[in-house]
C-alpha cells in the first residue's frame, strides 16, 4: 500500500508543479 501511496503522492506533486509552472507563465504574460 505504501508503494501506491508514494506513487499517488508523486503524481499529485507532478500535477501541482505543472499547474504552478503554467500558471506562472500565464501570470507573466498577462502582467
N, C-alpha and C positions, 0 to 999 in steps of 0.2 A: 504493500500500500504506500509505503514511503516513496518508492520509486515513482509511482504515479503522481503522488503529491508534488514531488520535486519537478516532474515533467510539466504538470499543470502550472506550477509557480513560474517555471521558466517561460512557458508560453505567455502567461499573463504579463510578465516583465517585458518580454519582447514586444507584445502588442502595445503596452503602455509607452515604451520607449519610441516606437514608431509613431504613435499618435502625438507624443510630445514633439518629436522631430518635425513632423509635417505641420503641426500647429505653430511651431516656432517659425518655420519658413513662411507660412501664410501670414503670421503676425508681422514679420519683417516686410513682406511685400505690401501689406496694406497700411504700414505706418506712414 
